[in-house]
Amino acid sequence: MAEKICVTDKAVSRWETGKGFPDVSNIKSLAEVLNVSITEIVNGERTTPENIEEKSDNAIIEAFNYSKQMSKKTIGVLLLIAGLGLIVYPLIFTGISNFSVLLLLGIAIVITAIFILSYKKSSIKNMGKAVKLSKYSSGIISLIVLTATLILEMLPSGAVLIFASGPDERIKQTFSYFSLTPFGYANFFPLLTALLTVVVTILTTIVIIKRVNVTRFQNTAFICTVIALIFSIIPILMFGTGYMSVVGIFITILLLVSLIFQALSNRK
């Protein structure tokens, strides 16, 4: 069979064991060799005059679903490659001390790619139960991530200030996000980020405890997280890469992860 349709015997073995599916260009030749219709190959069973129309419709739907799945995988792989490239580029050419927005963007793209590649729909029979469990689990994960974010924000190594001790000398000092010292030197955003994180953590806790009639709390928490994420990036945009610490990078990443899980928890 492999020789007749010009493929390898390993390819045929994968079809037989269900580990692969014939390429669209091979289906017609395969149907001719097996003396069956293309619809029967796609459905994996014989058709009769009574059910041929139903089987044809199912074959078309399966073909569309397979094409959609392959497109999703292709997009996920391309995003993963692009995200890794954006992460590697700043680390190689500028170093972690000169953190670039490209690094943050790359991390966001990689997280998105992983989500696309790993996301699978539940069966129709268990859809309701699966979605309910997934939404609750996403809320729990979001709360855990927010707690870790608060811990990092309390460390005295997140917010950065650079003082000029001389014409050509600079002193770099770090503070907690809750410290008022950066706020007093017009770096308002670490404190605002920390306060918004506290608000989001409280709202997320309320959502998990009540679990009913909490749409307003969910939406408010989501919006506050978006604002906190923007505030965590503003110092580097306004003052330069020197105002971003490693702890600050992880805080921004955790806020982004929390935002993703909130979106999963809030979906209807």
FENSULFEN-V552951 format. One record per backbone hydrogen bond with DSSP energy under -0.5 kcal/mol. NH is the residue of the N-H (numbers start at 1). CO is the residue of the C=O. If there is no record, write none. Layout:
# FENSULFEN-V552951
[[NH;CO] [NH;CO]]
This chain:
# FENSULFEN-V552951
[[5;1] [6;3] [7;2] [12;8] [13;9] [14;10] [15;11] [16;12] [17;13] [18;14] [18;15] [19;14] [20;14] [26;23] [27;23] [27;24] [28;24] [30;26] [31;27] [32;28] [33;29] [34;30] [35;31] [36;31] [41;37] [42;38] [43;39] [44;40] [45;40] [51;48] [52;48] [55;51] [56;52] [57;53] [58;54] [59;55] [60;56] [61;57] [62;58] [63;59] [64;60] [65;61] [66;62] [67;63] [68;64] [69;65] [70;66] [71;67] [72;68] [73;69] [74;70] [75;71] [76;72] [77;73] [78;74] [79;75] [80;76] [81;77] [82;78] [83;79] [84;80] [85;81] [86;82] [87;83] [88;84] [89;85] [90;86] [91;87] [92;88] [93;89] [94;90] [95;90] [98;95] [99;96] [103;100] [104;100] [105;101] [106;102] [107;103] [108;104] [109;105] [110;106] [111;107] [112;108] [113;109] [114;110] [115;111] [116;112] [117;113] [118;114] [119;115] [127;124] [130;126] [131;127] [132;128] [133;129] [134;130] [135;131] [136;132] [137;133] [138;134] [139;135] [140;136] [141;137] [142;138] [143;139] [144;140] [145;141] [146;142] [147;143] [148;144] [149;145] [150;146] [151;147] [152;148] [153;149] [154;150] [155;151] [155;152] [157;155] [158;155] [158;175] [159;175] [161;173] [163;161] [163;171] [165;163] [165;169] [166;169] [169;166] [171;163] [172;170] [173;161] [173;171] [175;159] [177;153] [178;153] [179;176] [183;179] [184;180] [185;181] [185;182] [186;183] [187;182] [188;186] [192;188] [193;189] [194;190] [195;191] [196;192] [197;193] [198;194] [199;195] [200;196] [201;197] [202;198] [203;199] [204;200] [205;201] [206;202] [207;203] [208;204] [209;205] [210;206] [211;207] [218;214] [219;215] [220;216] [221;217] [222;218] [223;219] [224;220] [225;221] [226;222] [227;223] [228;224] [229;225] [230;226] [231;227] [232;228] [233;229] [233;230] [234;230] [235;231] [236;233] [237;233] [238;234] [239;235] [240;235] [240;236] [243;240] [244;241] [245;158] [245;243] [247;157] [249;245] [250;246] [251;247] [252;248] [253;249] [254;250] [255;251] [256;252] [257;253] [258;254] [259;255] [260;256] [261;257] [262;258] [263;259] [264;260] [265;261] [266;262] [267;263]]
